[in-house]
């Protein structure tokens, strides 16, 4: 197996916009639900107390003071929590969508008949075991197709030697020659199909 050229990669903060933005939207939506539930738990009792006409002035005043005291702290804490959670979720999901992008790139390369590459992930990316399995599959495919290419070329060479031998001994046996020509066409067709897969760096990677 020939040594494969190392792929040069650029890093993009946004790899798959629809999926990443959808995921970020889900995180923010869950964050807002959490904010509403926490706010209801903290403020609704005091709001009800303030609106209770039967409550004493001291109880209403205490409820209003608690709301005024908690509201700024609550807003700052919750907004900070949503920001940190959203940023962390975005970065974590990027470690998943990045490998998926590389897998898609690998599938496109294979569909183009190119087996002269390996999938390389970043150090902190997820799905590393899956990338190793994909690389093993590519190695097996490349090895098998290389063997088929070698066998096909050997068959052509052997056929040429056989043709020369038969022609020398049987110059008038046109039927045998036609049979050999048909056999040659089949082998050439096989080689043409096999050569669809590229096992060496014959073309520069984009």
Residue pairs with C-beta under 8 A, 6 or more apart in sequence:
1 139
1 142
1 143
1 146
1 199
2 116
2 199
2 200
2 201
4 116
4 117
4 118
4 201
5 116
5 117
5 201
5 205
6 120
7 117
7 118
7 120
7 205
8 205
9 120
11 122
13 94
14 20
15 94
15 97
15 98
15 101
16 97
16 100
16 101
19 97
20 90
20 93
20 94
20 97
23 89
23 90
23 93
24 86
24 89
24 90
24 93
27 85
27 86
27 89
27 90
28 82
28 86
31 81
31 82
31 85
31 86
32 82
35 78
35 82
38 74
38 78
39 74
39 78
42 70
42 74
43 67
43 70
43 71
45 63
46 63
46 64
46 66
46 67
47 63
47 67
49 55
49 59
49 60
49 63
50 60
50 63
50 64
50 67
52 59
52 60
55 63
95 122
95 124
95 125
95 126
96 126
96 127
98 121
98 122
98 125
99 121
99 125
99 126
99 127
99 128
99 130
99 131
100 127
102 119
102 120
102 121
102 131
103 119
103 127
103 130
103 131
103 134
105 119
106 117
106 119
106 134
106 138
109 115
109 117
110 138
110 141
113 196
113 197
113 198
114 197
114 198
114 203
115 138
115 141
115 142
115 145
115 197
115 198
115 199
116 142
116 198
116 199
116 200
116 201
117 138
117 205
118 135
118 138
119 131
119 134
119 135
119 138
120 131
121 127
121 128
121 131
141 197
142 197
142 199
145 194
145 197
145 199
146 199
148 194
149 191
149 194
149 195
149 199
152 187
152 190
152 191
152 194
153 191
155 187
156 184
156 187
156 188
156 191
159 180
159 183
159 184
159 187
162 180
163 177
163 180
163 184
166 173
166 176
166 177
166 180
167 177
170 176
